[in-house]
Amino acid sequence: MNKNIGTVDKIIRVFIGALLIALVFIGPQTAWGWLGVPVILIALFGWCPLYKVIGFSTCKQCKQS
């Protein structure tokens, strides 16, 4: 698994994931908020399976190698 997520992409994913998880506890309080967990895990690992399938990368260092 080569990393394919850059720093800015990671920050955005963690923020969106945290917002989704917050929906479980505040707001509409639906189970859909748990979709934030895989979003955060993808950011922490730095590898997005969808990016791999379409051949996309936001990681500048990974593009150079």
C-alpha positions in Angstrom: 0.0 0.0 0.0 1.7 3.1 -1.2 0.5 6.3 0.3 -1.7 8.4 -2.1 -3.1 11.0 0.2 -1.3 14.3 0.8 -1.3 16.4 4.0 -4.1 18.8 3.1 -6.2 15.9 2.0 -5.6 14.2 5.3 -6.6 17.3 7.3 -9.8 17.7 5.3 -10.7 14.0 5.8 -10.1 14.1 9.5 -12.3 17.2 9.8 -15.1 15.7 7.7 -14.8 12.4 9.6 -15.0 14.2 13.0 -18.1 16.1 11.8 -19.8 12.9 10.7 -19.0 11.2 14.0 -20.4 14.2 15.8 -23.7 13.6 14.1 -24.1 10.4 16.1 -24.1 12.3 19.3 -25.5 15.7 18.4 -27.7 16.8 15.6 -30.0 14.2 13.9 -28.3 11.4 15.9 -28.5 8.8 13.1 -26.2 5.9 12.5 -25.0 7.5 9.3 -22.5 9.5 11.4 -20.4 6.3 11.8 -19.3 6.7 8.2 -16.8 9.1 9.7 -14.8 6.2 11.2 -13.5 4.8 7.9 -12.9 8.4 6.6 -10.6 9.0 9.6 -8.9 5.7 9.2 -8.2 6.3 5.5 -6.6 9.6 6.5 -4.5 8.0 9.2 -3.2 5.3 6.9 -2.6 7.8 4.1 -4.0 5.4 1.5 -7.4 5.7 -0.2 -8.7 2.6 -2.1 -10.8 4.8 -4.5 -7.7 6.9 -5.4 -5.9 3.6 -6.1 -8.6 2.4 -8.5 -8.8 5.6 -10.5 -5.0 6.2 -10.4 -5.1 9.5 -8.5 -2.8 10.8 -5.8 -2.6 14.0 -3.8 0.7 13.1 -2.2 3.4 15.2 -3.8 6.3 13.0 -2.5 4.6 9.9 -3.8 4.2 11.3 -7.3 8.0 12.1 -7.5 9.1 8.5 -6.7 
